[in-house]
Each structure stands twice: as C-alpha cells, then as structure tokens.
Amino acid sequence: MSVLDDLKTRRATVAAELAAMSKLSMGGKPNAMTADGGTSVDHVGFRRSLLEELRMLDEAILREAEVQSAIDDEDGSWEIESQVYT
C-alpha cells in the first residue's frame, strides 16, 4: 500500500464517521456535563476535529498525488515544492 492509498483510506474512514453522526451519537450532540457535574463532553470539538482532519487529509492527498505524478514523469526527473501555511 502506498502513502496515497493510506491517506485515501483514512479520509474515507473520517468521512464515514462524520456521515454516521446523528443527534444521538458522539459529535452529533451539543456539549454536555455529566450527571456528577465534574466532567464535560465536548461533542462540538470532536466534530470540529474530524472536519479539520478531513481538510488536512484532502490537502495531503493533493500534495501526494502531485508528487506521485512528478515521479511518474517519462524522463524520471521530478521536483518537490513545499509551502508553509500559517
């Protein structure tokens, strides 16, 4: 399995988890405190983290596909260009 395949597999897993969310599942509910009042459950944060991971995976898949395309060039030469986002 290649890096690109691994990224696509993880993306499918995260997307499926987001699609399966309902009002009764983790991430589909509003934030809540447990009955003892001491522990909070951050459902909104969990959903946001999955959405952020999905965005990052999409970007990584595009970058990896570009690298693979460059490697597969006919003459065998390739160039990697990196960017830093802040």
TAGI-V928445 format. One record per helix or strand. SS is the DSSP state (H for helix, E for strand). FROM is the first residue (numbers start at 0). LEN is the number of residues. Records with the same first field share a line. If there is no record, write none. Layout:
SS=FROM-LEN, FROM-LEN
This chain:
H=2-17, 42-29
E=31-2, 39-2
